[in-house]
């Protein structure tokens, strides 16, 4: 359950921004860029520390 909570919150924040933009409560330009800003701010939700790609370790095993 813990692994699903962060992605669900991230998706709901992105959908909420899209709905606010389509309803006209925020400017459409802001509503278009807001999902990318949410991804940039909440990177631990989709790039976990133990599963993220570490370029310093090297690609070959």
Secondary structure, DSSP 8 states (H G I E B T S, - for coil): -HHHHHHHHHHHHHHHHHHHHHHTSS-HHHHHHHHHHHHHHTHHHHS-TTTS--TTT-S--
